[in-house]
Amino acid sequence: MQRFHRRDWLRTGSLLAGGAVLANSARGDQPAEEKKAPQNSEPAIVNHRVRQSVMGWCFKPMGSVELAKHCKQIGIEAIEGIPASDYPAVTKLGLKISLTGSHGFAKGPLDPDNHAMVEAKLKEGIDLAVRYGAPNVITFTGMKKAGISEAAAKKNCVACWQRVIPYAEEKGIGIVLEHLNTRDDSHPMKGHPGYWGDDLEICADLIQAVGSDNFKLLFDLYHVQIMHGDLIRNLRRYQGITGHYHTAGNPGRCELDENQEINYPPVIRAIVETGYKGYLAQEFIPTWEDPMEALRHAAGVCDV
Ligand SMILES: O=C(O)C(=O)CO
């Protein structure tokens, strides 16, 4: 089967000169695009050594169903970060749900004022995961808050998650804690200044304190690259507690192309070599003229 690489598109001139043609802004701000028939119906993913998914928010204003149709053609098997009301339609198309949502990254269990909301949202996410066969629901620490010390933040987070874990265990669903970067302050979705769980060791410590196989790390390669780098050593170090991966190019949370600094193929090979069987979701903010070509390209890069 013939693979189609970005250099081929550059050769055929289907990208505008210079490659990146849209400003580095979230596509949520862009007007709805004309719907064009996909130019390439060959799957980009042929090896399937890592199970690929996609984060829906990155590709707005494209709707979940249209995105799911492109995923089917590219060979991406699952989707996440879309409204739960779209789950029936995308699963009908044959896509799986890789991760369900919960309480968001700003208000988390670090603050006891959020506990009732966080517990309720996590349980809702667990119920949805059961209903749609998703392995995991996402959680976050939340933003730091004046008056809450590091020790109190840890105690609050662990107490809240431990109240939900018996429910997750009973239902056979994992909860994954996402590590986020606090350094990129250029855009609300490229970095999260003020987020507490920006250090892998803090996250690992929290995971150990929760003490359940159903509570793991969401290792976002983009965020980890910004905060720590040394991706292969770090993913090997935390492989035993990692339950989900995300991708994006750095800097700019962009395509996984040659204009950014992460060399994805060896990183993904290292993930495969750890024996990882979960999902890796593409979570970049496209800047190419055609976001679906960007997604197809990223899927091909990770199809090691
Ligand atoms: O920035 C991210 O990676 C997030 O998932 C925030 O929701």
PDBQT file of the ligand as one rigid body, heavy atoms in Angstrom, charges set to zero:
ROOT
HETATM    1  O1  LIG A 401      -3.847  21.193  27.434  1.00  0.00    +0.000 OA
HETATM    2  C1  LIG A 401      -4.197  20.016  27.516  1.00  0.00    +0.000 C 
HETATM    3  O2  LIG A 401      -3.460  19.085  27.129  1.00  0.00    +0.000 OA
HETATM    4  C2  LIG A 401      -5.463  19.648  28.037  1.00  0.00    +0.000 C 
HETATM    5  O3  LIG A 401      -5.877  18.518  27.864  1.00  0.00    +0.000 OA
HETATM    6  C3  LIG A 401      -6.270  20.621  28.766  1.00  0.00    +0.000 C 
HETATM    7  O4  LIG A 401      -7.601  20.199  28.754  1.00  0.00    +0.000 OA
ENDROOT
TORSDOF 0
